Amino acid sequence: MTTIIIGGDVCPMGRIQNDFIEGNAEAIFHDLLDEISTADLSVVNLECPLVSTDTPIDKGGGEVLGVSYKSIKGFEASRWHVLNLANNHSFDHGVSGLQETINTINSVGLHVVGAGSNIYEAQKPFINEINGERIVIYAMAEREFSIADEQMPGANPLDLINFVNAIRQYKQQGIFIVLIHGGKEYYPYPTPEMVRRCRFMIDIGADAVICCHAHCPLPWEVYAERPIIYGLGNLIFESDSEQPDVWYKGYLAKLSIEKRQIIIDIIPHLQSQEWRGVKKMDEFSRKQFLNEMERKNEQMKDMVFLKDQWAKYCQQQKINYLSLLFGYNRPMRKLRKILLPLLHTPEAIRQALLIAQCETHQELLNTIFRDERKNNR
């Protein structure tokens, strides 16, 4: 039997950074360390660059993350095998920051997946043969400021055509595991479109699909006898600002593979509480957590429910998103409830919808804005 551990978002900032720099694995992962270090393969999402010099990029007000390159000692000591860089923060310190991160990871004998010096490098999966079983890890991220192209380094974008090509090229009777960095932060369910995409990936040939990014644990399902995990939550991610309780909860995914069958086990954990690092939940908290997840798992079986929940959430976010779309500054945002109906007619909203939803308009806007960003570097 082959065991694979997959962990959620790790950003070793704050109190825990010194433990990473010193390689103090027990102080970081506590009673989860044995699960990580004894697995045949362990993969975790590194949610920030490892750098010696700060070279932050302009993300239009978005948060820029980064920690000392010496933090790699914590991952090495904990015996993680693969660090996933297909996420929205891997390019936060630009070309030099990403390249240093990759070099630092490789220098201690660990592996990178999901990012590279160009799109072709970023698309390459991690492949290893374990106990006679060929394991393929293919990682993708939703398109934010971190995405690679033909000339630029970055992360592998969430692209279904590239995914299908990768399945055809790399699966070859092996176990093909997909990692996706995407979803809506703090939203407690997968979006209807994410469910559709993940199930499509299983239909095409993926053996498991595992998602991160929402900063809260999301439910899972077994679809066509294959597991889909919609959100692992944070593994280690301290925050200076006040966060909801879900920020501190998450779970490891433990995949047990035998005769091409995958059994999934969930290992719930809590991070950055009165202790540094992350620990397994106690039995009472674990039961509460699993009961809550099982309730959501049942709800997820009803696509009408998922669509209704998403529609309600989108309606709540309407003012915020229209303000961002139309470029309101801070004073205007304070008056947005009054200004929006006055400044934007139904016709203007329809035109914005056309540009936002039409594939060709999306491609045109992406090209314009990406070129503008390159020219302003």
MOLIN-V478636 format. One record per run of one state. SS is the DSSP state (H for helix, E for strand, - for the rest). FROM is the first residue (numbers start at 1). LEN is the number of residues. If there is no record, write none. Layout:
SS|FROM|LEN / SS|FROM|LEN
This chain:
-|1|1 / E|2|10 / -|12|2 / H|14|9 / -|23|2 / H|25|13 / -|38|3 / E|41|6 / -|47|2 / E|49|3 / -|52|14 / E|66|3 / H|69|9 / -|78|4 / E|82|3 / -|85|9 / H|94|14 / -|108|3 / E|111|3 / -|114|1 / E|115|2 / -|117|2 / H|119|4 / -|123|3 / E|126|5 / -|131|2 / E|133|9 / -|142|5 / E|147|1 / -|148|6 / E|154|2 / -|156|1 / E|157|1 / -|158|2 / H|160|11 / -|171|4 / E|175|7 / -|182|10 / H|192|13 / -|205|3 / E|208|5 / -|213|7 / E|220|4 / -|224|2 / E|226|4 / -|230|3 / E|233|5 / -|238|7 / H|245|4 / E|249|10 / -|259|2 / E|261|11 / -|272|6 / E|278|3 / -|281|2 / H|283|18 / -|301|2 / H|303|14 / -|317|1 / H|318|8 / -|326|4 / H|330|5 / -|335|1 / H|336|8 / -|344|2 / H|346|12 / -|358|1 / H|359|17 / -|376|2
